[in-house]
Each structure stands twice: as structure tokens, then as C-alpha cells.
């Protein structure tokens, strides 16, 4: 394309054939005295189009154009607290850049400064040349108490936020360390394996300590959202450990029931002999003892007869009572 080399890289300038000074007789002069550019520089754009490079070519590309004037540096006299400081700065710089240089000289924070030029306060985004500041112009810098108070409040707020963010990050790091232990305990009880109760209690206590640390964090914005997320995360792990403890108790009870031997049946108590005899009824010897203990009816009747005859006066009669 237009005599460009096929090996030229994209975006790299491509130099075409040199065009030397044409003979005066052939061209008859011209507006430029019969001279044409000795060298034209072309470049390949990303889309593949070959165009002529702007700003000329050759060795003059790296050199500044003679038509562009350098930005002048001016000397500004800054008065602060009765002392005048000379500051060298670009004429096209802003008042904010001037405040930074004044802070390096005086130690006054740039946000606490109030710059007055021609008895008028200047904004930090305004430019020196647009405001009419020239070489050896005089500028007054005073301290702004309201700006200082706002800056201190903002720094304090940012300091609290940074501290809260660091605290939440530290808790998150500790919870990350405890998360694998919670997962391992949960996996064990799901498989029906018994775990040590002390491990469950220890991990639960560590998580509760981290939860107390999160409760002590006071933050706003993104830090508050991160704190809330970590609180929910810790609570979820604590609930998981509570379920692990309940399942572990069931596993321990079942294993103890299987390991314990069955108790033997209670022995039958032997009753005393006389109670067994009473249950079985009286024996033959007991019946004989009972009969012998009863009084005889024949002797009683004979005694009654003798007493009756004696009372009646009749002579006794010989009477034999045979009792078998």
C-alpha cells in the first residue's frame, strides 16, 4: 500500500522514498523555490490504514516545535503570619498547587489555608494566570479555622472507619481459621462418628468471643455492611455447632447402650419352710399332734356321771365305757 513494506509493524512509522530537490529548469521554481520535503513519514493505524504522520518526520519529531513557547516560571511572594516567602511556580498552575508549596514552607495544611489575592479569596481549582497572578505578585495566606475543624472531624471519622475496618478484617481472619474445624466436626457427626465434646465446646467459645468483638465495632457505610455479614456468618457457625453437639449426644448414647451387657434376671427368693408347708397344707404328723392336743370326751362324760350319782344318793353302778 503506497509503497509500504509488508514487514512494517502496526503503528510504526514508515518512511517512503526520499524526494530530493528538483531541478530548477524542470519545475520553473514554484512557491517553495522548487523544493519538496526531503522525506515523508507515514504510519500504520490500528485499523490497517496507512496515513501520513502529523508534525513532520525525521529527526525533528523528538525536538520541540519552535512555535510552542515554554511555560514561564514566575516568582510569587506569599505572606503568612508576618513572614514573606518566595515561591517559584508555573504561571499556569492552580491555587491548590500553590497551597501545597506553601504547606512545605510554613507547615500549614493545604486544606486549612485561605489564599487571598487582591483582597479576594481564591478557589483551589482556579488557575494563577486566569486570576491575573504574574511574576512577583503578592499573595496572602491565612489559616481558616472552620476548614481546620472540618478537616479534623473528617480525619477523625476516617480514622474510626479505618480502625473499625481493621477490627472487622481481624475477626474475619480468625473466623476463616475456625471454619475448617466447624466443617470437620459437622462432617464427622453426619457420618455417625463420635467427636470429642471438648472440641465442640472450645470452637463454640472461640466463635462467641469473635462475636463479642464484632458487637464492640461501631461503623457506618461499607464497614457496617461488612460487620453485619461477619455477624451472620459467626451465628451460622454457632448454630451448626449446636446441631453437632445434639447429634453427638445421640451417637454417644447409642454406643453406650450397645457396649453395656444385659443384666441377668433377678433370682427367685426362697420362701421359709413353714410358709411352704402352709401353702401345701398340714402333714400327717401335724394332724396327729392336733388330735392329741384336744381333750377326751369319755373322761368328761364319766366325771359328769359320778358327780350326778353322788348328788342323788344312789349307789354307783359298775359301768365300763370302752372308748376306742
C-alpha positions as CSV (number, residue, x, y, z in Angstrom):
1,X,0.0,0.0,0.0
2,X,1.5,3.2,-1.2
3,X,4.9,1.5,-1.4
4,X,4.9,0.5,2.3
5,X,6.9,-2.5,3.2
6,X,4.8,-5.6,4.0
7,X,7.0,-6.2,7.1
8,X,6.3,-2.9,8.7
9,X,4.7,-3.2,12.2
10,X,1.4,-1.7,13.0
11,X,1.7,1.8,14.4
12,X,5.4,2.1,13.3
13,X,6.3,5.0,11.0
14,X,7.1,4.0,7.5
15,X,9.5,6.2,5.5
16,X,8.9,6.5,1.8
17,X,11.3,7.2,-0.9
18,X,13.4,10.3,-0.5
19,X,12.4,13.3,-2.6
20,X,15.4,15.4,-3.4
21,X,15.5,18.9,-4.7
22,X,14.1,19.0,-8.2
23,X,16.0,20.8,-10.9
24,X,15.1,24.4,-11.3
25,X,14.7,24.2,-15.1
26,X,12.1,21.4,-14.9
27,X,9.8,22.9,-12.4
28,X,10.4,26.5,-13.1
29,X,10.6,27.4,-9.4
30,X,7.3,27.5,-7.6
31,X,6.1,28.8,-4.3
32,X,8.7,26.9,-2.3
33,X,11.6,27.6,-4.6
34,X,11.4,24.2,-6.3
35,X,12.0,22.3,-3.1
36,X,9.8,19.5,-1.8
37,X,10.1,17.7,1.6
38,X,13.2,15.5,1.6
39,X,11.3,12.8,3.4
40,X,7.7,11.9,4.2
41,X,6.9,9.7,7.2
42,X,3.8,7.5,7.2
43,X,2.4,5.4,9.9
44,X,0.0,2.4,10.1
45,X,-3.0,2.9,12.2
46,X,-4.6,0.0,14.2
47,X,-7.3,-0.4,11.6
48,X,-4.6,-1.1,8.9
49,X,-4.9,2.3,7.3
50,X,-1.6,4.0,6.2
51,X,-1.6,7.7,6.9
52,X,0.9,10.5,7.0
53,X,2.4,11.2,10.4
54,X,1.5,14.5,11.8
55,X,4.0,17.1,12.8
56,X,6.6,16.3,10.1
57,X,9.1,13.5,10.2
58,X,12.7,12.7,10.6
59,X,14.9,13.7,13.4
60,X,12.8,16.7,14.2
61,X,10.0,14.6,15.7
62,X,11.6,14.4,19.2
63,X,12.5,18.0,19.2
64,X,10.0,20.6,20.5
65,X,8.4,22.7,17.9
66,X,9.9,26.2,17.6
67,X,6.4,27.7,17.5
68,X,5.5,26.3,21.0
69,X,6.7,28.6,23.8
70,X,7.7,27.0,27.1
71,X,5.5,27.8,30.1
72,X,7.2,30.5,32.1
73,X,8.0,30.1,35.8
74,X,7.0,33.0,38.0
75,X,8.1,34.1,41.5
76,X,5.2,34.6,43.8
77,X,5.6,36.4,47.1
78,X,3.4,34.7,49.8
79,X,2.9,36.4,53.1
80,X,1.9,34.3,56.1
81,X,2.0,35.1,59.8
82,X,4.0,38.2,59.1
83,X,6.7,36.3,57.1
84,X,7.1,36.6,53.4
85,X,8.1,33.5,51.4
86,X,9.2,33.5,47.7
87,X,7.8,30.5,45.8
88,X,8.6,29.6,42.2
89,X,5.7,28.1,40.4
90,X,4.4,27.7,36.9
91,X,2.2,30.6,35.7
92,X,-0.4,28.0,34.6
93,X,-0.6,26.2,37.9
94,X,-3.6,26.3,40.2
95,X,-4.0,27.8,43.6
96,X,-4.3,24.3,45.0
97,X,-0.7,23.6,43.8
98,X,0.4,26.9,45.3
99,X,-1.1,25.8,48.7
100,X,1.0,22.6,48.6
101,X,4.1,24.6,48.1
102,X,3.1,27.0,50.9
103,X,2.5,24.0,53.2
104,X,6.0,22.8,52.5
105,X,7.3,26.2,53.5
106,X,5.1,27.0,56.5
107,X,3.8,23.6,57.7
108,X,0.2,24.7,57.4
109,X,-2.0,22.0,56.0
110,X,-3.3,22.9,52.4
111,X,-6.9,22.3,53.4
112,X,-6.5,24.8,56.3
113,X,-5.3,27.6,54.1
114,X,-7.2,30.5,52.7
115,X,-5.5,32.2,49.8
116,X,-6.2,35.9,49.3
117,X,-5.2,37.7,46.1
118,X,-6.2,41.3,45.7
119,X,-8.3,41.0,48.9
120,X,-10.3,38.2,47.4
121,X,-10.4,34.6,48.4
122,X,-9.3,32.3,45.6
123,X,-10.6,28.8,45.0
124,X,-8.1,25.9,44.9
125,X,-9.2,24.9,41.4
126,X,-8.7,28.3,39.9
127,X,-5.6,29.0,37.9
128,X,-3.0,31.6,38.6
129,X,-2.8,33.1,35.1
130,X,-6.6,33.3,34.9
131,X,-6.7,35.2,38.2
132,X,-4.0,37.7,36.9
133,X,-1.1,36.4,39.1
134,X,2.2,37.4,37.5
135,X,5.8,37.4,38.3
136,X,6.5,38.9,41.8
137,X,2.8,39.2,42.6
138,X,1.9,39.2,46.3
139,X,-0.4,36.7,47.8
140,X,-1.6,36.4,51.4
141,X,-2.2,33.1,53.1
142,X,-4.2,32.9,56.3
143,X,-5.4,29.9,58.4
144,X,-9.1,29.0,58.1
145,X,-10.4,27.7,61.5
146,X,-13.6,26.3,60.0
147,X,-11.8,24.4,57.4
148,X,-9.4,23.1,60.0
149,X,-12.3,21.9,62.2
150,X,-13.9,20.2,59.2
151,X,-10.7,18.5,58.3
152,X,-10.1,17.2,61.8
153,X,-13.6,15.9,62.1
154,X,-13.3,14.2,58.7
155,X,-9.9,12.7,59.7
156,X,-11.3,11.5,63.0
157,X,-14.2,9.9,61.2
158,X,-12.0,8.3,58.7
159,X,-9.7,7.1,61.5
160,X,-12.6,5.5,63.2
161,X,-13.7,3.9,60.0
162,X,-10.2,2.6,59.3
163,X,-10.0,1.2,62.9
164,X,-13.4,-0.5,62.5
165,X,-12.4,-1.9,59.1
166,X,-9.2,-3.3,60.6
167,X,-11.2,-4.9,63.5
168,X,-13.7,-6.5,61.2
169,X,-10.9,-7.8,59.0
170,X,-9.1,-9.3,62.0
171,X,-12.3,-11.1,63.1
172,X,-12.9,-12.3,59.5
173,X,-9.4,-13.8,59.5
174,X,-10.0,-15.6,62.8
175,X,-13.3,-16.9,61.6
176,X,-11.6,-18.2,58.4
177,X,-9.3,-20.2,60.7
178,X,-12.2,-21.7,62.7
179,X,-14.4,-22.5,59.6
180,X,-12.5,-25.7,58.7
181,X,-12.8,-27.1,62.2
182,X,-16.6,-26.5,62.2
183,X,-16.8,-28.2,58.8
184,X,-14.8,-31.2,60.1
185,X,-16.9,-31.7,63.2
186,X,-20.1,-31.4,61.2
187,X,-18.9,-34.0,58.6
188,X,-17.9,-36.4,61.4
189,X,-21.3,-36.4,63.1
190,X,-23.1,-36.7,59.7
191,X,-21.1,-39.9,59.2
192,X,-22.2,-41.2,62.6
193,X,-18.8,-40.8,64.1
194,X,-18.4,-39.7,67.7
195,X,-16.4,-36.4,68.3
196,X,-14.9,-35.1,71.5
197,X,-17.3,-32.8,73.4
198,X,-14.4,-30.6,74.4
199,X,-13.6,-29.8,70.8
200,X,-17.1,-28.7,70.2
201,X,-17.2,-26.5,73.3
202,X,-13.8,-25.0,72.6
203,X,-14.7,-23.9,69.0
204,X,-18.0,-22.6,70.1
205,X,-16.4,-20.4,72.8
206,X,-13.9,-19.0,70.3
207,X,-16.7,-18.1,67.9
208,X,-18.6,-16.4,70.7
209,X,-15.5,-14.3,71.5
210,X,-15.3,-13.2,67.9
211,X,-19.0,-12.3,68.0
212,X,-18.4,-10.1,71.1
213,X,-15.6,-8.3,69.2
214,X,-18.0,-7.6,66.4
215,X,-20.6,-6.2,68.8
216,X,-18.0,-3.7,70.0
217,X,-17.4,-2.3,66.5
218,X,-19.2,0.9,65.6
219,X,-19.1,1.8,61.9
220,X,-21.0,3.3,59.0
221,X,-21.3,2.6,55.3
222,X,-19.4,-0.3,53.8
223,X,-17.7,-1.2,57.1
224,X,-21.1,-1.6,58.7
225,X,-22.2,-3.9,56.0
226,X,-19.1,-6.0,56.3
227,X,-19.6,-6.2,60.1
228,X,-23.2,-7.4,59.6
229,X,-22.1,-10.0,57.2
230,X,-19.5,-11.4,59.6
231,X,-22.1,-11.4,62.4
232,X,-24.4,-13.6,60.3
233,X,-21.5,-15.8,59.4
234,X,-20.5,-16.4,63.0
235,X,-24.1,-17.0,64.1
236,X,-24.4,-19.6,61.4
237,X,-21.3,-21.5,62.6
238,X,-22.6,-21.4,66.2
239,X,-25.9,-22.9,65.1
240,X,-24.1,-25.6,63.2
241,X,-22.0,-26.5,66.4
242,X,-25.2,-26.7,68.4
243,X,-26.6,-29.2,66.0
244,X,-23.3,-31.1,66.1
245,X,-23.5,-31.3,69.9
246,X,-27.0,-32.6,69.8
247,X,-26.2,-35.3,67.2
248,X,-23.0,-36.2,69.1
249,X,-25.0,-36.8,72.3
250,X,-27.3,-39.2,70.4
251,X,-24.4,-41.1,69.0
252,X,-22.7,-41.4,72.4
253,X,-26.0,-42.7,74.0
254,X,-26.5,-45.4,71.3
255,X,-22.9,-46.5,71.5
256,X,-23.1,-46.9,75.3
257,X,-26.3,-48.9,75.0
258,X,-24.6,-51.3,72.6
259,X,-21.5,-51.7,74.8
260,X,-23.3,-52.2,78.1
261,X,-24.0,-56.0,78.9
262,X,-27.6,-57.1,79.6
263,X,-28.3,-57.6,83.3
264,X,-29.2,-61.2,84.4
265,X,-32.7,-61.9,85.5
266,X,-33.4,-61.4,89.2
267,X,-33.1,-64.6,91.3
268,X,-36.3,-66.1,92.8
269,X,-36.4,-65.7,96.6
270,X,-36.9,-69.0,98.5
271,X,-39.8,-68.8,101.0
272,X,-39.4,-70.2,104.5
273,X,-40.2,-73.8,105.1
274,X,-43.2,-73.2,107.3
275,X,-44.7,-70.9,104.7
276,X,-44.3,-73.6,102.1
277,X,-45.9,-76.1,104.4
278,X,-48.8,-73.8,105.0
279,X,-49.2,-73.4,101.3
280,X,-49.1,-77.2,100.8
281,X,-51.5,-78.0,103.7
282,X,-50.9,-79.9,107.1
283,X,-49.0,-83.1,107.1
284,X,-49.9,-86.4,108.8
285,X,-47.8,-85.8,111.9
286,X,-49.3,-82.3,112.3
287,X,-52.8,-83.9,112.2
288,X,-51.8,-86.4,115.0
289,X,-50.4,-83.6,117.1
290,X,-53.6,-81.7,116.7
291,X,-55.8,-84.6,117.7
292,X,-53.7,-85.4,120.8
293,X,-54.0,-81.9,122.0
294,X,-57.8,-81.9,122.0
295,X,-59.5,-83.1,125.5
296,X,-61.1,-86.6,125.7
297,X,-64.9,-86.7,125.7
298,X,-65.1,-90.0,127.6
299,X,-63.4,-88.8,130.7
300,X,-65.5,-85.7,130.8
301,X,-68.7,-87.7,130.5
302,X,-67.6,-90.2,133.3
303,X,-66.8,-87.3,135.6
304,X,-70.2,-85.8,135.0
305,X,-72.0,-89.2,135.7
306,X,-70.2,-89.7,139.0
307,X,-70.9,-86.3,140.2
308,X,-74.6,-86.8,139.4
309,X,-75.0,-90.1,141.3
310,X,-73.2,-88.7,144.3
311,X,-75.6,-85.9,144.4
312,X,-78.7,-88.2,144.1
313,X,-77.5,-90.6,146.8
314,X,-77.9,-93.7,144.6
315,X,-75.2,-96.3,144.8
316,X,-72.8,-96.2,141.9
317,X,-73.1,-98.8,139.3
318,X,-70.2,-100.6,137.7
319,X,-70.2,-99.3,134.2
320,X,-67.3,-99.6,131.8
321,X,-67.1,-97.3,129.0
322,X,-64.9,-98.6,126.3
323,X,-63.7,-96.0,124.1
324,X,-61.7,-96.9,121.2
